[in-house]
């Protein structure tokens, strides 16, 4: 079976959106007050490095929720971005994060979502183009399932060979409490890619204890026993008093998309199976102590252990942080942190210093930092973490609010290291309704 790669031109996408609009209007309950909430971003980014052409890109993002307020019946929900890059390898890129119609009402026990959506909070499978339905046997419990195919966000196409289906149970309680459990089946060109359980939870207890976590457990026969718990993350914070709190965290599991491994293995038949290790066994755990001696002043110390077995990198990090907001009601704020990294093949020490001033509608910020890890999207569209030695960055940003509907943000950054210099400019116009 050859997967169907469907490129979606702008005309087709607009037609789909108009059709969804019409469906929402026709099924909406008469007499309800029209609901409209949206935001529009218009961005321009340019950067110029030594002996390199100018990188020049404009981006527009449109987010809209309309007709009925969420939870009051049929609601339309769109989140779209369009990018255009001015260079030989650039061009136009339309990204659809959400384009769906939702039915959710306090008067009904049924829930329905149709279109393109993300299911991170429900099933932990990411993007889905298809249908999700559920039934609420009790006020705070939703039981349901989903079926669909994989949308490629960055290439604006659907792949009928990449299918997803599963079922879930979700509890949403007062105080933002959340507990969910899902069974997920992912297949690619008729072959099983993953079969796994996904669980997530957020459980606050008064203002004393906060627990957040996710876990994934593999069910497929070809997974070894030690690899079945493929993802585990939790974060727990304890407020000892109004001035002192302790936060502990642990994370281990896949560092990259498992789907990428299957694609690479298909393209390179001699790829050793040991390569799959780079999708597992990345661990980070640590603890942070925060002290707030006076209002708006926060001091913290944290100890973090991190390991990337595939790269034989181990970090033992001590982090010192300080932040003081609106110092003595002057409108001036200051933030700084310093990371001491030690260990075999550990990263270099890094730091960040920032000061800002609020002038009413205008906020100005200047910062100086040294960070060595950057996330790049390569030509194939896959993210990679790249280590950049000896880099420093100076940046200046301004944020101005014209009124409750319009704001402008600008930033200039100068990046330099031993043999390289780079200038970056970013401008954003924000329109709200």
N, C-alpha and C positions, 0 to 999 in steps of 0.2 A: 504493500500500500504506500503510495506516494502522498505525503502531506500536502494539503492545499495551502499555498502561500497567497494570501489575498492582500494586495496593496490597496489601501483605502485613500483615493484622491479626496481633495478638499470638498468637491461637489457632493460626493457620496456621503461624506461625514456630515455635511450640512443637511442633506436630505434626511439622514437618520435622526438628527437632532430635531428637525422640524416635525417629523413623524411622532417622536416621543412627546414633544410639546403638545401636539394635537391630542394624543392619547390621554395625557394628563388633564387637559381642559375638558375633554368629553366625559371623563369619568369622575370629575370632581363634584363634590356635593354642592348644590346650588345654595346661594345665600351666604356662604362663608366669605369672610373678608379676605381679599387677595393678600398673600404673603410674599414678600420679596426681600431677599438678603443676598448681597453679592459683593465681590471685590475684584478689581482689575489692576494688574501690574503691567507696566510697560518699562522694560529694562534695556539698557545698552551697556555692553562691556567691551573694553578694548585693552589689549596688552601688547607690549613691544619688548622683546628681548634682544640681547646682543646678536648680531648677524642673523636675525630672523625677521620674517615678514610680519607686518602688523596683523594681529588677530582681532577681528572686528565682528561682533555678533549682537543682534537685537533679539529680544524675547518678549512675548506677550503671554500673560496667563490670566485666565478668566474663570472665576469660581462663582457659581450661582445656585441658590436654593430658592424655590419659588412655588407658588400657588397655595398650598396649605403648609402651615407650620409643621415641622417634623413631629410626628406623634398624633396628628389630627386628621389623618386620611392619606390621600394620594399626594405625593411630593415629587417634584423633579429635582435632580441633583446632578450638576455638571461641574467638572474640573478639567480644563483643557489648557495646554500650553503649545505655543507655536514659536519655533526658533528659526532664524535665518542667519547663516554665517557667510561673510563676505570673503571668500578665498577660493582657491582652485578645488579644494576638497570639501568645500562647504555645500550650502544649498538650504532648502527649506525642510524643516522637520516638525511634524505635528505629533504631539504626545497627548494621549487621552488617559487621564488618571481615573476619572469617573464619568460615566454618561449613563445614568440609570433612572428608572422610575421605581419609587418605593411606595408600598401601601403599609401603613402602620397606624393603628388607631387604638386608643384606650377603650373604645366601644366594641372592638372586635378582638377575637382570639387568634386571628390569622395574620401572618406577616408575609410579604412578597417583595422581592427585589429582582428587577429584570433589566439587563443591559450589561455594561462593563463596570466592574466594581472591584474593590480590594477586600479581601477576607482575612486580614491579619488578626483582627480582634475576635473573629468567630471561629475560623478553622485553621489559621496560620499557613495558608497556601499562597498568599500574595494575590496577584491579579487573576480575575476570572471574567470571561465573556460568556454569559449564560444566564441561568436562573437560580435563585435561592428562595426557598420557601420554608415557612415554619408555622408551628401551632403553639399557642400559649395555654397550657393546661392550668397554670396558675399565674398570678399577677406578675411575678418576677422571673418566670422560667420560660424559655423559648426552646422548643425541640424542632429540628428541621433537617434539611438536606440541601445539597447543591449539585449542579451538573453544568459543565461547559467546557470550553477550550481555552487555550493560552493566548492572550493578546501580547504582542511584542510592543512594549511601550515606545521604544526608540526607533522602530522601523515602521510604525503605523500599519501593522498587518496582523492577521489572525492565522494561526497554524492549526488546521483541523487534525493534524497528526498528534498533537499534544493535548490529551484529554485529562480532565479532572472531575472526580465526583467523590461524594462523601456525605457523612451525617454528623450532627453535632447536638450538644445540649449546652445551653448558656443560661447562667443566672446573673441577673443585674439587680442589685439591691440598693437600698438607701446609702447615702454617703459615698457614691461611686463604687460600691463593692461590685466585683466582677469575678466569676468563676466559669470557665468553659472547658469542655472536653470534646474533641472531634476525632472521627475516623476518616482518613484521607487516602485516596487511591489515585496515583498519578501514572499515566502511561504515555509512551512516546512511540509512535508508529506501530501500535499494537503490542509493544513490549512493556512489561511492568518496569517503571522507573523507581517508584517508591510506594510502599504501603506503610503507614505509620499513624500513631496516635499523637495528637497535639493537645497540650493543656496549658492554660494561662490563668493567672489569678491576680487580683489586687484586693487586699483585705486590710483596710484601715481599722484600727481600734481606738475610738475616741480621738484624742490628740496625743496619744501615748506611743502607739506602735503602728508601723506601716510596713506591709509585706507585699512585694510584687515579684512575680516569677513566671517563667515559661519552661516547658519541657517537651521533648519529642522522643518517641520510642519507636524504633523500626520493627516492623512485623514480617518483612520479606524473608524467604528461606535462605537467600544467598548472603545474608548479613551475619557476620560472626558475633558471638556472644558479647565480646568486649566493645563492639561497635553499636549495639542496639540502642543504648541511651546516647543518641547522636547529638542532642542539644539539651543543655541545662543552664538555666540562668535564674538567679534570685538576688533580690536586693531587700535588705531589711533595715529599718531605721527605728531607733529607740530614743524617745525624748526623755532623758533622765530628769531634766528640769526645763524651765523656760530659757535657760542660758546654755545648756549643754545637751548635745545629742551625739549618738554614735551610729554610724552606718556601716554595715558589712555587705559585701557582694561577692558573688562567684559566677563565673561564666566559663563554659567549655562546650566545644562542638565544632560544627562545620564553619570554616572561615569563608568558603566560597560556595557558589551555587552547584549543587550536585548534578544538575542538568548539564552543566558545562563539561563535567567529567565524561558523561556519556557521549556528548558530541565530539570531544577531542579523541576519545577512544575509537569512535567510528571512523574518524578521519585518519588516525594513525594506529594501525592494527598492532604495532609492536610496542605501544605505550605500556610500560610495566605496571602491573596492578599495584605495586607499592606507591605509585603516584597518588592513589586515593587518600594517602595519609595527609596530604595537604588540605583535604576537606574536613579533617577531623583533628582532634588532639590539640587545639589551640586553647590555652587556659589562661584565665585572668582571675585573681582573687585578691581581696584586700579589705582594709578597715580604715575608716576615717573618723576622727574626733573633731567636733566643731564646738567652738566656744564663742558666745556672744556676750561680752562683758557689758556693753551699753547698746542702746538702740542704734541700728544701722551699721554697727561694727561687727565683723565676723572674722574669726581666726580659726584656721583648721590645719590639722596635720594628718596625713594619710600614709599608710604603708601598703604598697601594691606589688604582687608577684605576677609576672606575665611570662608566658612561654609559647614559642612557635616551634614545635618539634621539627616541622618540615624544613625550616631555615636554621635550625640549631641556634636559636636566639633566646637568651634568657635575660630578663630584666628584673632587678631588685630596686624598686623605686620608692624613694622618700619624697613626698610632696608637701611643701609648705605654702599656704595660701592666706591672703589677707584681702579683705574688701571693706571699704567704708563708704557708704552712700550718703549723699547730701550732708557733707561734713559741716557740723555746727550750723545747719540750715543755710549754708552758703550757695547751694546748688552745685557744688563741686563734689565729684566722686572719684575714688581711687581703688584700683584693683591690681593685685600682683600675685604671681605664683612662681615657684621654682621647683623643678624636678631634678632630683639627684638619682641618676641611673647607674647601677653597678651590676656586674656579673659578666659571665663569659659571652663575648660578642654582643654586649649590651649596647644600647643606643647612647648617644651623647647626652650630657645634661642640657636641659632646655628651660626657658623662662618666658614670662609674659608680664608686661607692665602696661597699664592703661590708666589714663585720667580723662575725665569728661566734665563738662559744665553745662548746666541747664539754664537757658536764657528765656524761659517762658515757652514760646512756640518753637524755639530753636535749641537743638542739642548738638554740641560739638564734642568730638572724641579724638584723642591721639594715642597711639599705642606703639610699643616696640617689643618685638618677640623674636625668639629663635626656636623654630620647630623643624623637624627633620623628616617627618613622614607626610607624604602627600598622596591623595587618591586621584588617580587618572583614569579616564575612560579611553581605552585604546581603540584602534580602528575597527576591531571586531565588536566593539560595544561592551566589552567586559571590564569591570573595575579591577584595578591593580594598585597595591600599595607600593610606593616607590620611596626608597631612602635617599634623601638629599643632604649631603654633609655640608657643614659650615654655612648654612643659610641664615640670614637675618632679614627682618621685615619691619619697615616703618610705615604706618598707615594713618591717614587723617580722614575722618568721616563727619558729615553733617546731615542732620535730619530735621526738616522743617515742616510744621503742620500749618497749612493755610486755614483750614476750617475742619469741621467734622467729616467732610467728604473727600478732601484732597490733601495729600502730603507728598513730599519729595525727599529722597535719600540719595546722597552722593558719597563716594569713597575713592580716595587715591592711595595706592600702596606702592612702595619702592622696595623691591627684593634684591638683595645682593649677597654674593659669596665670592670666593677667591677669583674665579675666572668667568663670572657671569653677572649680568645686571638685567633687571626687568622692571618695567613700569606697567601698572595696572590702573584702569579707571572704570568705575561702575556707577551708573546713574539709574535710579528707579523712580517712576511716577506711580502713585497709588491712588486709586479712586474707589471709594466705598459707598455702598447704599445699604 
